[in-house]
């Protein structure tokens, strides 16, 4: 309860999810919040993209968008190597695209500046 936060789109402040849905650790090289559930204001297209560089090199994924403003806010990993396999089918929000509103102290903080308590579904 101390760390309960609502995740907002950085572009238009639409609510996209919350910290109660966090379910995985941030993988090395990716600045993301990993969730198992999001609001209906998160959409994605049926076409797969393939990572050509960085931590998603060779991975197939669906890009997530904010329904309200159309901003890209994250991805759903479809296929990957074994090191990212635990992220498959989960919602990964780009920290740079998300703002966090903390309920207890009513503060707004950029997601890239927040470290949430460790949770994991890695195995």
Secondary structure, DSSP 8 states (H G I E B T S, - for coil): -TT-EEEEETTT--EEEEGGGEEE---TT--EEEES---TTEEE-S--EEB-SGGGBT-EEEEEEETTT--EEEEEEEE--GGGGGGBTSEEEEGGGEEEEETTTTEEEEGGG----------
